[in-house]
Amino acid sequence: MDKPSVKKGIRTVVVAMLLILVPLFSLLVLNGSYEALYLFLVGLVISAILVLGFFVYYSFYYRWARWCMGGIGAFLLWILVVIYLDDMKKVYSDWSIPDKYARYKILEYETSYREQGKEIQFLMEDDVYNYYFLNAKNELVCFDHYLGAMYKYDIGGKMIDKFVSEKLENHSREGFFLNHYFVNTIRNFYTSWAIDGDTLMKPITFVEGSDKWSAKQRLERLNIVKEKAECYVLKEIIVYDDDVSAALNKDKLGAKVVYRQDQKWQFFYLSTDSFGDLSVYSLREKGLEKGWNNNLFIDIMDTGQKTESHKRGMIRPQYISYDGENQYYDLVIDNVTFRLKNAPYYYDNDNREVFMQKETVYRKDKEASTESLGDYEVYQNVHLYYKLLTNSNKLYIIK
């Protein structure tokens, strides 16, 4: 059987491609619209099909055409591998996980997880604008700024009181705690609910005559506050119009000094020119706050002695998936094992050996201690019959 002419085939394909692409390219240059671009791309696809058809047809007659077909197939396969490599790794990773880890739970998707009479229960989001601390009675006070709600838990972890108010909603994030008083420096009120259960919102009053003080007098008063006040904070004013007492801030000074002295809450304005950064984390370093209530995990970072060890306590790593996306832990609380699967926001492809060799971080002070590994951190206190757990920016109670 006579073999078809290769030259004739090439000439036919080239002419067809020119007849398709030249008009479409001209339209694209002259028009410049998305429709013209779409048509030109369609023309390229048709041209690629013509070239592929050329090699398919001649592969029945010529070995070189079969080799070209193989090369094109290999190239297309390489493109598919590059595009779907992560998906292929994911499929292999999921397939290779031992069956026993199928029971492990992702806490983020659970409101409650029970094992042998113990329970991990979701409390609230763990972010910088939500607060949780122990008051003088060792009651856990939780403040959820999203809901405008405060909760109290006794030493056994039972909720004993709740306070919800629209005034507590903290969407503009101006509320915080000083010596267990909830203080709102924008709307100038405080409440002692965390201390004594009183739900009354009481005013923080303006220091009479302070609007006439010189800059020197304001700084002198700040020094007196530092020396004599029970608690205080220099709070930066971000948006002047949000401040309900803005009319008293005639000079548009950048901060408000709020303090409690002689059982009274008061405030005056102060320039921020000499203080620099006034973020929450720099106030203590600069002596511009006293009595600020941090969350329990942050408190122990400041006061506790830190050690790192490969010796495992409550948090025990078990397995990591091939792609590093899923990590499996046993959380052992009073001899009860919770089986947890963690899908961290940030992960790498550490192999199992590296994952298992990560050190646990321990912190301990006179009454409390924490243990952290990966995205998990556990808090315990000698006065409490429960423990707290954070994972993926969420706070849980274990009781």
Secondary structure, DSSP 8 states (H G I E B T S, - for coil): -----HHHHHHHHHHHHHHHHHHHHHHHHHH--HHHHHHHHHHHHHHHHHHHHHHHHHTTT-HHHHHHHHHHHHHHHHHHHHHHHHHHHHHHHHHHS-GGGGG-B-GGG-SEEEETTEEEEEEEE-STTSEEEE-TT--EEEEETTTTEEEEE-TTS-EEEEEE-GGG--TT--EEEETTEEEETTTTEEE-HHHH-----EE-EE-TTGGG--HHHHHHHHHHHHHH-SEEEEEE-S-GGG-TTGGG-TT--SEEEEEEETTEEEEEEE--TTT----HHHHTTTT-EESB---HHHHHHHHSEEEEESS-SSEEEEEE-TTSS-EEEEEEETTEEEEEEE--SS-----HHHHHT--EEEEE-SSEEEEEETTEEEEEETT-SSEEEEETTEEEEE-
